[in-house]
Amino acid sequence: MRTLLECYKILEEYPNGMTKDQFYRVARINKQHAKYLLDSGLVPCINTGKKTRKYHIATHDVITYLCDREDKERIAVRISTHQ
């Protein structure tokens, strides 16, 4: 579970947003899944149109995604243990 301290550390390290490479490392997901999340709009971003550093993601959107992901995982665990 992400603690408030971890969220502040992410905000401190990336105050102006982050790239896709930084995003997948912070979120601990693979590059293809990060690209899917950004292309589909599940994580809001700005497409700069460049070949490198194509995506600019606001840090608060990354933190929101991480919190939502953990909430969904907790709900899935509760459902599977009640069946």
PAZAKE-715569 format. One line per field, with one value per residue (C-alpha): residue number from 1; residue in three letters; chain; y negated, z negated, x. Coordinates in pm, 1 decimal, padded with zeros to 6 digits. Layout:
// PAZAKE-715569
k	(NUM  ...);
r	(ALA  ...);
c	(A  ...);
yy	(Y  ...);
zz	(Z  ...);
xx	(X  ...);
// end
This chain:
// PAZAKE-715569
k	(1  2  3  4  5  6  7  8  9  10  11  12  13  14  15  16  17  18  19  20  21  22  23  24  25  26  27  28  29  30  31  32  33  34  35  36  37  38  39  40  41  42  43  44  45  46  47  48  49  50  51  52  53  54  55  56  57  58  59  60  61  62  63  64  65  66  67  68  69  70  71  72  73  74  75  76  77  78  79  80  81  82  83);
r	(MET  ARG  THR  LEU  LEU  GLU  CYS  TYR  LYS  ILE  LEU  GLU  GLU  TYR  PRO  ASN  GLY  MET  THR  LYS  ASP  GLN  PHE  TYR  ARG  VAL  ALA  ARG  ILE  ASN  LYS  GLN  HIS  ALA  LYS  TYR  LEU  LEU  ASP  SER  GLY  LEU  VAL  PRO  CYS  ILE  ASN  THR  GLY  LYS  LYS  THR  ARG  LYS  TYR  HIS  ILE  ALA  THR  HIS  ASP  VAL  ILE  THR  TYR  LEU  CYS  ASP  ARG  GLU  ASP  LYS  GLU  ARG  ILE  ALA  VAL  ARG  ILE  SER  THR  HIS  GLN);
c	(A  A  A  A  A  A  A  A  A  A  A  A  A  A  A  A  A  A  A  A  A  A  A  A  A  A  A  A  A  A  A  A  A  A  A  A  A  A  A  A  A  A  A  A  A  A  A  A  A  A  A  A  A  A  A  A  A  A  A  A  A  A  A  A  A  A  A  A  A  A  A  A  A  A  A  A  A  A  A  A  A  A  A);
yy	(00000.0  -00343.3  -00559.5  -00934.6  -00957.2  -00762.5  -00997.8  -01301.7  -01145.8  -01096.8  -01458.0  -01578.9  -01378.4  -01469.9  -01817.3  -01908.8  -01579.3  -01278.4  -01085.8  -00738.9  -00584.9  -00746.9  -00651.0  -00279.8  -00269.7  -00451.3  -00238.2  00083.1  00191.1  00283.9  00040.9  00185.6  00154.9  -00204.5  -00286.2  -00124.0  -00324.9  -00649.8  -00584.4  -00472.8  -00774.6  -00572.6  -00788.8  -01143.9  -01278.9  -01526.8  -01378.9  -01607.2  -01442.2  -01385.4  -01049.6  -01049.1  -01171.9  -01164.8  -01173.2  -01427.6  -01303.3  -01517.2  -01370.6  -01398.7  -01186.9  -00914.3  -00919.6  -00904.2  -00601.2  -00425.6  -00482.8  -00367.5  -00056.1  00037.5  -00017.0  00215.2  00479.4  00466.4  00503.9  00801.5  00971.1  00917.8  01061.2  01366.9  01444.6  01423.2  01676.1);
zz	(00000.0  00091.4  -00213.0  -00224.9  -00271.3  00051.1  00237.2  00106.0  00214.9  00567.4  00572.9  00446.3  00702.4  00998.1  00925.0  01293.3  01416.7  01572.1  01892.0  01979.7  01873.9  01533.1  01503.7  01562.8  01309.4  01040.3  01107.1  01131.4  01458.6  01795.4  02085.5  02296.0  02015.0  01949.5  02319.0  02314.3  02007.7  02165.9  02516.2  02384.2  02155.2  01834.1  01712.1  01847.5  02033.9  02296.4  02622.0  02734.2  03076.4  03037.5  03105.1  02769.6  02451.7  02634.2  02320.0  02039.2  01734.7  01436.8  01112.4  00937.7  01218.0  01152.4  00778.9  00852.0  01077.9  00811.7  00542.2  00769.6  00866.6  00502.5  00421.1  00705.3  00588.6  00233.2  00360.8  00576.6  00278.0  00063.5  00332.7  00386.5  00014.3  -00032.4  00238.8);
xx	(00000.0  00126.3  00165.8  00131.1  00507.2  00566.4  00330.9  00518.3  00848.1  00713.0  00590.1  00926.2  01122.7  00897.8  00751.3  00702.4  00558.2  00723.7  00784.8  00658.3  00992.0  00971.5  00603.5  00654.4  00937.3  00735.9  00426.4  00631.9  00469.6  00620.6  00668.0  00387.1  00132.8  00242.3  00194.6  -00150.5  -00257.5  -00139.3  -00277.1  -00616.6  -00651.1  -00670.1  -00382.3  -00420.8  -00119.5  -00008.8  00116.5  00398.9  00426.9  00800.5  00961.5  01140.5  00978.1  00647.2  00431.0  00419.4  00227.4  00131.2  00261.7  -00075.4  -00231.4  00026.8  -00047.0  -00421.6  -00364.7  -00154.6  -00418.9  -00703.4  -00507.4  -00453.1  -00822.0  -00923.6  -00674.9  -00814.0  -01171.4  -01070.7  -00907.7  -01219.1  -01446.4  -01226.8  -01205.5  -01583.0  -01664.6);
// end
